[in-house]
Amino acid sequence: MTQKHAAQPEVEDDEIDLMALAGALLAGWKWIALAFVVAVILGAFIALRKPVIYQATGLLQLEQSQNALAALPTSMQDILGSDGGGKSEAETQIAIMSSRLVLGEAANKLNLQNFVIPRRLPVIGLLPTNLHLPDPGLLDQYQWGNESLQIGRMKVPEQWLGEMIDLRVTGADSYEVTLPDGTDLAGTVGHEITARDGDFTLAVASMDAPAGREFYVGRQSLNAAIKTMKANFSVSESPRGSNILQTSYQDTDRQRAEAILNAIATSFVEQNIERNSASAENSLDFIEKQLPDARQNVSDAEQALNAYRQKQKSVDVKYETQALLERVTKIEGELSALDLKEAELKNQYTVNHPAYQALLQNRKELQAQLDQAKKATQGLPETQKDIFNLQRNLEVAQQVYTQLLNRSQELKVVRASTVGSVRVIDKAYASTIPVAPRKSRIVALAAILGLIIGAAIVLIRRALRRGIKGAEEIEALGLPVFATVPFAQEAADLRNRKGDLPIFALEHPEAVATEALRSLRTSLHFGLLDAQTNSIQITSAAPGVGKTFMSINLAVVAAQAGQRVCVIDADMRKGYLARFLHLPKTVEGLSDYLGHEKSLAEVMRDGPVEGLKVITSGRYPPNPSELLMRAEFGTMLRQLDSEFDLIIVDAPPALAVTDPVVIGRSVGASIAVARHLETMQGAVRAVQASFEAAGTSITGAVLNGFKAEASERYGGHYQYHYNYRYSYKSDD
């Protein structure tokens, strides 16, 4: 009776086998080590090819802005307004310091629109410079770390802004430049060269470079220079709320970083002082413009009064008229002062401001007093009235002129005494230790990335290898695994070999794979105790897994154990069992017997060992499946069963043809051979399904070509180690 094993449904397991992953990573240590080494080398290369960056730092203090000379008279403080400035907010000052106003002024001071870039080696960049490698003198045009060039003055047409102009060193103090329009110019250090009718000028201030070295020089727009400065400049309040600003600037040149940061701080302080003195400056400008007119008014009033007195022969006025004149003069002087104050307030406040409204109310009251005084003059004689008016005009003009002179002097003192609310505590200083690139950090990150990539490669290779990784995957399908035959390079070389083939068990009797075949022989002996016949067929899901190798070598080790064995090549399409016996393809065999052309005795031949008989496939027929379905095939197996202890049928692949299913009806057991990491679990399941559809089943399986290291790499278990590291040898 044919043995049947119900195929158990595969259990889906979504849990991650951490031990399997650890085993895979441990087995793939070479890939991880390789990725680690490559990543470290690339990280070091990237770190060493970048330019070295230095950072200059400085410190500023924001002070509470105080009124300029609080000891000055109240009237002068009124000119500056009621508030002389308050405590500046750090956020506002930080924004001002990073503004185009400040950065642009610093760029103009240092002429940062001009740039000089040495020509660097392709790909490797500044690697020779950072490693301080000696200049071999072979690549003169590229930067090697022993060159410098300073531009004194440069002017370019607007369309050339941002363009890089080639400059080649031709001697100790001579050079050549190639302009964007293709013009070549020669120059010397300290002398200016011109072109394009003066649109282009260049003066090299200093140059220290060997002949042949090349630089890129040019001039960028002010906006581009400011953008570069903003990218490298930073300012922050630290600690917060302390009004202490920490500034920093990064550059490839230490001294240039310090100079730029100092220039930014100086520009910031200067604009701060200018802002604080802006009110006094505006008032002074207004008064300076009024002085000439006031002086002329005094002169005109004096001339008019003198002319009238000479005409009337009168130089005195009465006491009442004099008192009235003084009163009117005082009121008009106060009104003139209010007019001056109003002009100043217009630059600071709107009409609705309380200070402005108070001024208007004060003027209204003074105007009412003036109108009342003028009415009192109506009763004076004409001569006294005229003298009164002329005298009043002169005194008012003199009073206005005196006020303007006084205020002018006061504002000059205020302007000269104005200080800013920013104080430089620490000037810029750049350490000799660069801040970038951080080589150790880059290499460390590269090393970590290398380990991750190496582990990813190992795990991806494991995921892509979807073949059976261990016997447990076959057993999960409900098939017992009779043996696991380890990989042998000598056997693997037979797969693509042409011509006659050696029998592995005879040439390598002490090999681990041969011992595994003996284990298979033992397993089959006990596995077939309940079978009605001693016949088994060995098939597979696809060709190339070693079923013919398994059939002939199993037959040899069984015969060597004293069993009578017959091996039949039932693959009448591509069978090549005859090659192991050094027989031609056309030798009579199974197809000739089933086709009634030869008898069983005529197609049976002696094997390479005693007790082994072999029936080859014979000539390939056009209808192998039909021949196997004939009754003669079953009759032959029953006849052989009475003569032999073990009958091995080498069948074709089960998923390629239906021959194994036909053979399975007549044999005692069907064994499926799967190759480690090549045969898919689904393929074995499909073989099971094809047999079950025909009313039979696969009895068990053999895992061939097992690689213990590969099993660990792709998630197998270590339990297979001892099976294939042990060999039983004589002590002789």
TORNU-748672 format. One line per 8 residues: number of its first residue (from 1); for each residue x, y, z of C-alpha. Coordinates in nm, 3 decimals, m for minus. Layout:
N
NUM	X:Y:Z; ...
end
This chain:
732
1	0.000:0.000:0.000; 0.135:0.339:m0.093; 0.216:0.556:0.210; 0.034:0.883:0.239; 0.120:1.185:0.446; m0.145:1.455:0.464; 0.009:1.787:0.376; m0.029:2.023:0.664
9	m0.124:2.379:0.578; 0.161:2.624:0.610; 0.132:2.833:0.919; 0.186:3.198:0.857; 0.425:3.342:1.112; 0.452:3.719:1.117; 0.690:3.726:1.411; 1.048:3.829:1.347
17	1.302:3.560:1.433; 1.568:3.772:1.602; 1.802:3.476:1.641; 1.773:3.406:1.269; 1.849:3.767:1.189; 2.144:3.766:1.428; 2.271:3.449:1.269; 2.236:3.598:0.923
25	2.428:3.911:1.027; 2.699:3.705:1.195; 2.738:3.482:0.892; 2.751:3.786:0.662; 3.025:3.958:0.861; 3.244:3.983:0.552; 2.986:4.198:0.372; 2.943:4.413:0.683
33	3.319:4.450:0.727; 3.361:4.540:0.362; 3.087:4.803:0.377; 3.238:4.937:0.700; 3.587:4.973:0.551; 3.457:5.131:0.230; 3.237:5.376:0.425; 3.525:5.478:0.654
41	3.754:5.537:0.355; 3.486:5.742:0.178; 3.411:5.937:0.497; 3.778:6.019:0.549; 3.810:6.117:0.183; 3.508:6.347:0.202; 3.635:6.505:0.525; 3.985:6.563:0.390
49	3.884:6.703:0.052; 3.675:6.984:0.201; 3.825:7.326:0.285; 3.917:7.391:0.647; 3.682:7.641:0.814; 3.787:7.872:1.099; 3.546:8.061:1.323; 3.603:8.407:1.465
57	3.398:8.507:1.770; 3.324:8.840:1.937; 3.116:8.987:2.216; 2.897:9.300:2.226; 2.695:9.458:2.504; 2.366:9.642:2.457; 2.347:9.928:2.707; 2.046:10.132:2.809
65	2.046:10.443:2.598; 2.063:10.754:2.817; 1.971:11.114:2.747; 2.264:11.300:2.597; 2.408:11.511:2.880; 2.129:11.504:3.135; 2.288:11.806:3.298; 2.203:12.025:3.000
73	1.926:12.279:3.038; 1.568:12.164:3.016; 1.514:12.369:2.704; 1.787:12.181:2.523; 1.650:11.847:2.644; 1.315:11.953:2.505; 1.478:11.988:2.164; 1.567:11.617:2.175
81	1.221:11.518:2.288; 1.085:11.384:2.612; 1.261:11.049:2.588; 1.628:11.020:2.520; 1.603:10.659:2.417; 1.535:10.350:2.619; 1.666:10.002:2.659; 1.707:9.837:2.318
89	1.551:9.498:2.265; 1.805:9.229:2.174; 1.587:9.092:1.895; 1.572:9.429:1.727; 1.947:9.484:1.753; 2.015:9.133:1.619; 1.796:9.206:1.318; 1.975:9.538:1.262
97	2.317:9.375:1.288; 2.218:9.117:1.024; 2.070:9.382:0.793; 2.197:9.490:0.454; 2.277:9.830:0.606; 2.540:9.691:0.842; 2.668:9.401:0.631; 2.685:9.615:0.318
105	2.892:9.879:0.497; 3.133:9.609:0.620; 3.156:9.461:0.271; 3.244:9.802:0.127; 3.510:9.865:0.391; 3.689:9.536:0.319; 3.609:9.529:m0.054; 3.452:9.186:m0.019
113	3.298:9.204:m0.363; 3.632:9.091:m0.504; 3.708:8.720:m0.477; 4.006:8.492:m0.541; 3.963:8.113:m0.573; 4.262:7.884:m0.641; 4.201:7.620:m0.904; 4.153:7.290:m0.721
121	4.225:6.934:m0.823; 3.920:6.753:m0.966; 3.745:6.507:m0.734; 4.012:6.507:m0.460; 3.980:6.880:m0.398; 4.186:7.002:m0.102; 4.308:6.656:0.002; 4.678:6.737:m0.066
129	4.648:7.067:0.120; 4.478:6.922:0.426; 4.726:6.633:0.442; 5.019:6.872:0.390; 5.151:6.661:0.105; 5.464:6.793:m0.070; 5.412:6.953:m0.408; 5.537:6.704:m0.670
137	5.559:6.980:m0.930; 5.362:6.776:m1.183; 5.029:6.960:m1.164; 5.138:7.322:m1.149; 4.799:7.467:m1.234; 4.621:7.317:m0.932; 4.612:7.432:m0.570; 4.859:7.250:m0.346
145	4.850:7.471:m0.037; 5.162:7.678:m0.104; 5.009:7.972:m0.289; 4.838:8.303:m0.212; 4.711:8.600:m0.411; 4.567:8.934:m0.296; 4.372:9.175:m0.518; 4.419:9.545:m0.451
153	4.163:9.700:m0.685; 3.928:9.554:m0.940; 3.660:9.694:m1.166; 3.453:9.491:m1.411; 3.160:9.569:m1.642; 2.821:9.504:m1.492; 2.760:9.204:m1.719; 3.078:9.041:m1.582
161	2.967:9.055:m1.220; 2.998:8.704:m1.080; 3.203:8.582:m1.376; 3.526:8.393:m1.294; 3.830:8.524:m1.478; 4.128:8.291:m1.525; 4.457:8.422:m1.386; 4.779:8.226:m1.451
169	5.107:8.292:m1.270; 5.386:8.332:m1.525; 5.671:8.442:m1.299; 5.773:8.565:m0.958; 5.573:8.887:m1.002; 5.403:8.847:m1.340; 5.076:8.695:m1.447; 4.827:8.665:m1.733
177	4.450:8.691:m1.726; 4.192:8.569:m1.976; 3.880:8.784:m1.979; 3.532:8.643:m2.043; 3.541:8.787:m2.395; 3.862:8.592:m2.470; 4.103:8.882:m2.434; 4.442:8.795:m2.283
185	4.621:9.053:m2.069; 4.962:9.045:m1.906; 5.037:9.222:m1.578; 5.278:9.254:m1.290; 5.227:9.279:m0.916; 5.163:9.632:m0.795; 5.068:9.768:m1.139; 4.717:9.815:m1.269
193	4.607:9.670:m1.602; 4.307:9.800:m1.794; 4.093:9.689:m2.087; 3.767:9.774:m2.264; 3.833:10.149:m2.245; 3.871:10.141:m1.871; 3.562:9.926:m1.798; 3.794:9.656:m1.668
201	4.080:9.726:m1.428; 4.281:9.490:m1.213; 4.564:9.544:m0.968; 4.726:9.249:m0.789; 4.858:9.368:m0.453; 5.063:9.059:m0.367; 5.127:8.715:m0.509; 5.313:8.414:m0.373
209	5.270:8.117:m0.604; 5.488:7.907:m0.832; 5.479:7.963:m1.206; 5.192:7.782:m1.372; 4.952:7.808:m1.079; 4.602:7.921:m1.178; 4.341:8.121:m0.991; 3.984:8.230:m1.056
217	3.938:8.600:m0.980; 3.634:8.820:m1.021; 3.397:9.067:m0.869; 3.047:8.988:m0.746; 2.755:9.217:m0.684; 2.707:9.373:m0.344; 2.393:9.165:m0.295; 2.589:8.845:m0.361
225	2.862:8.952:m0.117; 2.601:9.030:0.151; 2.433:8.693:0.090; 2.766:8.515:0.141; 2.827:8.713:0.460; 2.483:8.628:0.595; 2.547:8.258:0.532; 2.866:8.267:0.739
233	2.762:8.520:1.006; 2.560:8.448:1.316; 2.460:8.652:1.622; 2.263:8.551:1.927; 2.183:8.674:2.276; 2.350:8.452:2.534; 2.246:8.409:2.802; 1.896:8.512:2.711
241	1.787:8.840:2.865; 2.143:8.950:2.938; 2.171:9.200:2.648; 2.502:9.031:2.561; 2.537:8.951:2.190; 2.770:8.670:2.087; 2.882:8.704:1.726; 3.068:8.461:1.502
249	3.188:8.445:1.145; 3.325:8.145:0.956; 3.579:8.160:0.676; 3.856:7.954:0.524; 4.108:8.221:0.631; 4.152:8.296:1.004; 4.264:8.655:0.959; 3.991:8.731:0.710
257	3.729:8.589:0.946; 3.853:8.822:1.222; 3.865:9.123:0.989; 3.512:9.067:0.860; 3.365:9.018:1.207; 3.540:9.332:1.337; 3.414:9.530:1.036; 3.057:9.415:1.103
265	3.085:9.514:1.470; 3.231:9.855:1.379; 2.956:9.924:1.124; 2.693:9.820:1.378; 2.833:10.055:1.645; 2.861:10.345:1.399; 2.504:10.313:1.279; 2.391:10.291:1.641
273	2.564:10.621:1.722; 2.425:10.785:1.408; 2.075:10.674:1.500; 2.103:10.814:1.852; 2.230:11.151:1.727; 1.984:11.174:1.438; 1.736:11.394:1.633; 2.001:11.651:1.727
281	2.140:11.644:1.374; 1.802:11.714:1.216; 1.732:12.002:1.458; 2.077:12.150:1.398; 2.027:12.137:1.020; 1.696:12.322:1.057; 1.846:12.593:1.281; 2.150:12.641:1.059
289	1.916:12.709:0.768; 1.721:12.969:0.974; 2.023:13.167:1.101; 2.097:13.363:0.779; 1.736:13.482:0.755; 1.728:13.574:1.126; 2.053:13.775:1.088; 1.909:13.958:0.789
297	1.587:14.035:0.980; 1.790:14.197:1.261; 1.982:14.408:1.013; 1.666:14.519:0.832; 1.492:14.612:1.159; 1.792:14.819:1.276; 1.809:15.007:0.948; 1.434:15.083:0.952
305	1.444:15.212:1.314; 1.751:15.431:1.255; 1.607:15.576:0.937; 1.280:15.668:1.109; 1.457:15.834:1.404; 1.674:16.043:1.178; 1.370:16.152:0.989; 1.166:16.246:1.295
313	1.460:16.380:1.497; 1.334:16.178:1.787; 1.520:15.900:1.969; 1.319:15.852:2.293; 0.983:15.702:2.379; 0.769:15.762:2.682; 0.771:15.533:2.985; 0.425:15.391:2.912
321	0.522:15.323:2.554; 0.845:15.154:2.667; 0.663:14.921:2.905; 0.410:14.829:2.641; 0.691:14.767:2.393; 0.868:14.529:2.630; 0.550:14.336:2.688; 0.472:14.297:2.320
329	0.833:14.210:2.244; 0.837:13.937:2.510; 0.515:13.781:2.381; 0.631:13.785:2.020; 0.964:13.634:2.127; 0.781:13.352:2.294; 0.567:13.301:1.984; 0.880:13.289:1.770
337	1.026:13.025:2.003; 0.704:12.824:1.969; 0.727:12.847:1.589; 1.078:12.704:1.608; 0.971:12.430:1.844; 0.676:12.343:1.620; 0.909:12.298:1.324; 1.115:12.055:1.529
345	0.815:11.863:1.662; 0.688:11.804:1.311; 0.989:11.576:1.253; 0.906:11.369:1.561; 0.532:11.363:1.628; 0.198:11.390:1.455; m0.047:11.675:1.513; m0.249:11.461:1.755
353	0.046:11.398:1.986; m0.004:11.549:2.337; 0.318:11.748:2.314; 0.209:11.901:1.983; m0.138:11.979:2.119; 0.015:12.147:2.426; 0.226:12.368:2.199; m0.081:12.474:2.002
361	m0.269:12.560:2.322; 0.026:12.764:2.448; 0.041:12.954:2.120; m0.330:13.032:2.137; m0.292:13.186:2.481; 0.013:13.392:2.379; m0.165:13.513:2.067; m0.459:13.634:2.278
369	m0.218:13.826:2.505; m0.047:13.978:2.198; m0.376:14.092:2.050; m0.468:14.258:2.378; m0.133:14.441:2.397; m0.164:14.562:2.040; m0.503:14.712:2.118; m0.337:14.918:2.391
377	m0.110:15.075:2.130; m0.403:15.213:1.934; m0.429:15.519:2.163; m0.069:15.627:2.116; 0.027:15.921:1.902; 0.131:15.836:1.548; 0.496:15.912:1.609; 0.507:15.700:1.924
385	0.311:15.427:1.745; 0.564:15.413:1.463; 0.858:15.416:1.701; 0.686:15.143:1.902; 0.640:14.917:1.599; 0.994:14.965:1.470; 1.147:14.913:1.811; 0.933:14.602:1.862
393	1.040:14.455:1.530; 1.408:14.506:1.612; 1.388:14.353:1.958; 1.186:14.051:1.832; 1.437:13.992:1.551; 1.730:14.016:1.793; 1.559:13.782:2.037; 1.489:13.521:1.764
401	1.845:13.544:1.634; 1.986:13.502:1.985; 1.768:13.199:2.048; 1.882:13.042:1.723; 2.246:13.101:1.807; 2.205:12.952:2.153; 2.027:12.646:2.027; 2.280:12.595:1.753
409	2.560:12.583:2.007; 2.364:12.353:2.235; 2.287:12.107:1.954; 2.650:12.101:1.848; 2.741:12.001:2.202; 2.469:11.734:2.198; 2.587:11.593:1.866; 2.949:11.579:1.979
417	2.851:11.421:2.310; 2.622:11.150:2.173; 2.736:10.792:2.245; 2.583:10.469:2.118; 2.401:10.207:2.320; 2.635:9.933:2.196; 2.975:9.853:2.344; 3.233:9.615:2.200
425	3.352:9.390:2.482; 3.566:9.139:2.291; 3.708:9.202:1.950; 3.699:8.920:1.697; 3.933:8.629:1.760; 3.968:8.308:1.557; 4.125:8.000:1.711; 4.391:7.807:1.523
433	4.174:7.497:1.560; 3.925:7.475:1.271; 3.556:7.419:1.341; 3.487:7.236:1.015; 3.500:6.988:0.870; 3.470:6.780:1.185; 3.673:6.489:1.057; 3.619:6.257:1.350
441	3.243:6.310:1.341; 3.224:6.258:0.966; 3.430:5.939:0.986; 3.222:5.814:1.280; 2.896:5.881:1.097; 3.038:5.716:0.785; 3.138:5.413:0.992; 2.789:5.383:1.140
449	2.637:5.426:0.795; 2.873:5.158:0.664; 2.759:4.914:0.932; 2.396:4.990:0.850; 2.453:4.947:0.476; 2.648:4.626:0.533; 2.370:4.485:0.749; 2.114:4.597:0.491
457	2.306:4.417:0.214; 2.313:4.097:0.418; 1.944:4.116:0.502; 1.845:4.207:0.146; 2.044:3.912:0.011; 1.869:3.696:0.265; 1.530:3.828:0.161; 1.602:3.782:m0.210
465	1.708:3.420:m0.160; 1.361:3.273:m0.140; 1.471:2.910:m0.175; 1.435:2.655:0.106; 1.676:2.750:0.382; 1.640:2.448:0.604; 1.468:2.116:0.659; 1.213:2.280:0.888
473	1.059:2.459:0.587; 0.996:2.126:0.418; 0.863:1.971:0.737; 0.624:2.268:0.764; 0.456:2.126:0.452; 0.391:1.795:0.625; 0.678:1.609:0.460; 0.937:1.422:0.666
481	1.293:1.493:0.564; 1.475:1.159:0.532; 1.818:1.318:0.498; 1.999:1.641:0.442; 2.289:1.597:0.204; 2.559:1.863:0.249; 2.708:2.056:m0.038; 3.013:1.900:m0.206
489	3.206:2.098:m0.463; 3.303:1.783:m0.651; 2.937:1.693:m0.692; 2.843:2.049:m0.791; 3.100:2.039:m1.070; 2.911:1.747:m1.230; 2.601:1.956:m1.302; 2.738:2.120:m1.614
497	2.994:1.855:m1.706; 2.965:1.680:m2.041; 3.052:1.321:m2.128; 3.091:1.035:m1.881; 3.038:1.114:m1.513; 3.204:0.960:m1.206; 3.006:0.817:m0.916; 3.070:1.037:m0.615
505	3.022:0.766:m0.351; 3.292:0.554:m0.515; 3.546:0.833:m0.563; 3.484:0.998:m0.224; 3.371:0.722:0.010; 3.470:0.914:0.323; 3.314:1.245:0.221; 3.050:1.401:0.445
513	2.800:1.392:0.156; 2.858:1.016:0.114; 2.795:0.965:0.485; 2.469:1.160:0.449; 2.367:0.921:0.166; 2.429:0.629:0.398; 2.204:0.804:0.651; 1.939:0.830:0.380
521	1.976:0.459:0.309; 1.910:0.383:0.674; 1.612:0.619:0.692; 1.454:0.461:0.385; 1.508:0.113:0.525; 1.295:0.191:0.827; 1.058:0.415:0.635; 0.960:0.139:0.392
529	0.894:m0.131:0.650; 0.516:m0.095:0.599; 0.530:m0.045:0.221; 0.388:m0.320:m0.003; 0.684:m0.299:m0.240; 1.053:m0.219:m0.208; 1.039:0.034:m0.490; 1.078:0.412:m0.455
537	1.084:0.688:m0.707; 1.305:0.992:m0.673; 1.167:1.304:m0.836; 1.189:1.681:m0.797; 0.999:2.000:m0.873; 1.243:2.116:m1.143; 1.557:1.984:m1.311; 1.905:2.053:m1.181
545	1.849:1.966:m0.814; 2.052:1.639:m0.818; 1.789:1.363:m0.829; 1.992:1.147:m1.071; 2.301:1.206:m0.857; 2.093:1.104:m0.554; 1.956:0.791:m0.730; 2.284:0.640:m0.848
553	2.482:0.723:m0.533; 2.203:0.597:m0.303; 2.197:0.276:m0.507; 2.576:0.239:m0.471; 2.584:0.288:m0.090; 2.284:0.053:m0.052; 2.457:m0.214:m0.262; 2.776:m0.167:m0.063
561	2.570:m0.242:0.251; 2.484:m0.586:0.105; 2.144:m0.505:m0.041; 2.035:m0.616:m0.383; 1.957:m0.292:m0.562; 1.817:m0.206:m0.901; 1.813:0.153:m1.026; 1.589:0.244:m1.320
569	1.621:0.563:m1.528; 1.254:0.647:m1.593; 1.333:0.989:m1.742; 1.281:0.894:m2.107; 1.316:1.255:m2.215; 1.648:1.375:m2.078; 1.771:1.092:m1.857; 2.146:1.059:m1.833
577	2.199:0.769:m1.590; 2.389:0.593:m1.871; 2.666:0.852:m1.842; 2.751:0.724:m1.492; 2.798:0.374:m1.642; 3.000:0.501:m1.938; 2.735:0.377:m2.182; 2.618:0.549:m2.504
585	2.281:0.723:m2.519; 2.145:0.468:m2.769; 2.196:0.165:m2.544; 1.876:m0.037:m2.490; 1.683:0.043:m2.179; 1.337:0.106:m2.027; 1.179:0.249:m2.342; 1.283:m0.060:m2.537
593	1.134:m0.292:m2.276; 0.805:m0.102:m2.250; 0.789:m0.085:m2.629; 0.812:m0.468:m2.647; 1.139:m0.451:m2.833; 1.361:m0.601:m2.564; 1.313:m0.829:m2.270; 1.382:m0.727:m1.910
601	1.697:m0.937:m1.899; 1.825:m0.771:m2.216; 1.791:m0.416:m2.081; 1.930:m0.491:m1.734; 2.303:m0.435:m1.686; 2.549:m0.479:m1.406; 2.632:m0.175:m1.199; 2.971:m0.054:m1.083
609	2.947:m0.250:m0.754; 2.835:m0.601:m0.671; 2.466:m0.639:m0.607; 2.371:m0.336:m0.819; 2.175:m0.363:m1.142; 2.093:m0.072:m1.372; 1.822:m0.013:m1.633; 1.890:0.299:m1.842
617	1.623:0.508:m2.010; 1.697:0.369:m2.353; 1.631:0.554:m2.671; 1.409:0.859:m2.613; 1.056:0.770:m2.736; 0.798:1.023:m2.862; 0.540:0.908:m2.603; 0.711:0.842:m2.268
625	0.400:0.907:m2.056; 0.195:0.654:m2.254; 0.467:0.392:m2.216; 0.474:0.437:m1.838; 0.096:0.396:m1.821; 0.117:0.050:m1.973; 0.066:m0.253:m1.753; 0.414:m0.373:m1.839
633	0.567:m0.103:m1.610; 0.378:m0.229:m1.304; 0.451:m0.590:m1.401; 0.821:m0.509:m1.425; 0.824:m0.351:m1.078; 0.647:m0.651:m0.924; 0.894:m0.887:m1.090; 1.191:m0.680:m0.969
641	1.042:m0.657:m0.620; 1.079:m1.031:m0.582; 1.443:m1.019:m0.691; 1.579:m0.701:m0.523; 1.578:m0.550:m0.175; 1.555:m0.194:m0.310; 1.431:m0.059:m0.642; 1.511:0.305:m0.717
649	1.322:0.477:m1.002; 1.490:0.799:m1.125; 1.184:0.996:m1.241; 1.170:1.326:m1.435; 1.072:1.656:m1.263; 0.712:1.647:m1.140; 0.622:2.004:m1.242; 0.757:1.958:m1.593
657	0.575:1.636:m1.693; 0.313:1.400:m1.550; 0.545:1.097:m1.555; 0.619:1.104:m1.178; 0.245:1.100:m1.100; 0.201:0.793:m1.320; 0.500:0.622:m1.162; 0.371:0.710:m0.814
665	0.074:0.469:m0.860; 0.311:0.173:m0.892; 0.594:0.241:m0.646; 0.596:0.199:m0.272; 0.713:0.554:m0.196; 0.781:0.883:m0.375; 1.073:1.097:m0.260; 1.105:1.465:m0.363
673	1.454:1.614:m0.385; 1.491:1.984:m0.306; 1.811:2.183:m0.347; 1.911:2.414:m0.064; 1.840:2.786:m0.136; 1.727:2.707:m0.493; 1.407:2.506:m0.475; 1.115:2.719:m0.367
681	0.889:2.607:m0.087; 0.595:2.677:m0.317; 0.738:2.443:m0.578; 0.747:2.155:m0.328; 0.390:2.239:m0.231; 0.291:2.229:m0.599; 0.447:1.882:m0.634; 0.241:1.767:m0.336
689	m0.074:1.905:m0.495; m0.011:1.731:m0.829; 0.033:1.394:m0.657; m0.271:1.442:m0.435; m0.483:1.527:m0.739; m0.391:1.186:m0.883; m0.482:1.001:m0.564; m0.131:0.948:m0.432
697	0.115:1.150:m0.227; 0.477:1.239:m0.168; 0.620:1.016:0.103; 0.909:1.239:0.207; 1.185:1.461:0.090; 1.562:1.497:0.075; 1.736:1.833:0.110; 2.036:1.831:m0.123
705	2.336:2.064:m0.150; 2.297:2.201:0.201; 2.542:2.483:0.289; 2.559:2.532:0.663; 2.720:2.878:0.636; 2.462:2.993:0.385; 2.183:2.863:0.605; 2.311:3.077:0.889
713	2.343:3.372:0.655; 1.984:3.342:0.538; 1.828:3.265:0.874; 1.881:2.891:0.918; 1.972:2.732:1.248; 2.292:2.595:1.384; 2.152:2.250:1.457; 2.290:2.118:1.130
721	2.652:2.179:1.219; 2.723:1.855:1.396; 2.561:1.642:1.123; 2.822:1.742:0.869; 3.137:1.798:1.066; 3.169:1.439:1.185; 3.327:1.153:0.992; 3.387:0.796:1.106
729	3.736:0.677:1.014; 3.951:0.385:1.112; 4.242:0.449:1.346; 4.473:0.249:1.118
end
